[in-house]
């Protein structure tokens, strides 16, 4: 039986980064796509390597090449992200529908005080 992983101890944002790197196959281009610096992407890659227990990207004489494990993970990671985006999108739409009238005006006003 597989051991259940405690996701609260994992940085799931690294999956978004891995998707960008798998697609770009270039740390600088992945950084441009995700908006952090190339240095931040490099640090994220270190975290990904630890989390997934694989180097993920190798440096041949030109560019970078994904490891076999990275190639194996690319499609499942992309699928998880598509499903998460869909789930979150539906949740936000449901919340907006709940909070607005048919005329598009707020139905409920919440005030937060410090």
C-alpha positions in Angstrom: 0.0 0.0 0.0 1.3 3.5 -0.8 2.1 5.8 2.1 -0.1 8.9 2.2 2.1 12.1 1.6 1.4 15.0 3.9 0.8 17.8 1.3 0.8 20.5 4.0 4.6 20.0 4.2 5.1 20.4 0.4 5.3 23.5 -1.7 2.8 22.7 -4.4 3.7 25.9 -6.2 6.8 23.9 -7.3 4.4 21.9 -9.5 3.6 25.1 -11.4 7.3 25.8 -11.8 8.0 22.2 -12.9 5.3 22.5 -15.6 6.9 25.7 -16.9 10.4 24.1 -16.9 9.2 20.9 -18.5 7.6 23.0 -21.3 10.4 25.5 -21.7 13.4 23.2 -21.0 15.2 26.4 -20.1 15.4 28.0 -16.6 15.5 31.6 -18.0 12.4 31.0 -20.2 10.6 29.3 -17.3 11.4 32.4 -15.2 10.0 34.7 -17.9 6.8 32.6 -18.1 6.3 32.5 -14.3 7.6 36.0 -13.6 10.1 35.3 -10.8 13.8 35.7 -11.4 16.0 33.0 -12.9 17.6 32.8 -9.5 14.2 32.0 -7.9 13.6 29.4 -10.5 17.0 27.9 -9.8 16.1 27.7 -6.1 12.7 26.2 -7.0 14.5 23.6 -9.0 16.5 22.6 -6.0 13.3 22.2 -4.0 11.7 20.2 -6.8 14.8 17.9 -7.0 14.5 17.2 -3.3 10.7 16.7 -3.4 10.8 14.4 -6.4 14.1 12.8 -5.6 15.5 13.2 -9.1 17.8 15.8 -10.8 15.0 16.4 -13.4 17.2 18.4 -15.7 20.7 17.5 -16.9 23.2 19.9 -18.6 24.6 18.4 -21.8 27.0 20.6 -23.8 24.0 22.7 -25.1 20.9 23.7 -23.1 19.3 21.3 -20.6 17.7 17.9 -21.1 15.0 16.4 -18.9 15.7 13.1 -17.2 13.6 10.1 -17.9 11.7 10.8 -14.6 11.0 14.4 -15.6 9.6 13.1 -18.9 7.5 10.6 -17.0 6.2 13.3 -14.7 5.5 16.0 -17.2 2.0 14.8 -18.4 0.7 13.9 -14.9 1.8 17.3 -13.5 0.2 19.2 -16.3 -3.0 17.2 -15.8 -3.0 17.9 -12.0 -2.6 21.6 -12.8 -5.4 21.6 -15.4 -7.7 20.0 -12.9 -6.7 22.3 -10.0 -7.3 25.4 -12.2 -10.7 24.0 -13.3 -11.7 23.2 -9.7 -10.6 26.6 -8.4 -12.3 28.4 -11.4 -15.6 26.7 -10.7 -15.3 27.4 -7.0 -14.8 31.1 -7.7 -17.6 31.2 -10.2 -19.9 29.5 -7.6 -18.9 32.1 -5.0 -19.5 35.0 -7.3 -22.9 33.6 -8.3 -23.8 33.2 -4.6 -22.8 36.8 -3.8 -24.5 38.6 -6.7 -28.1 39.2 -7.7 -29.3 38.4 -11.2 -28.8 42.1 -12.0 -25.1 41.7 -11.1 -25.2 43.7 -7.9 -23.8 42.4 -4.6 -26.3 40.5 -2.6 -24.2 40.4 0.6 -21.8 43.0 2.0 -19.1 41.9 4.4 -17.2 44.4 6.5 -14.0 43.5 8.1 -12.7 45.5 11.0 -9.2 45.4 12.5 
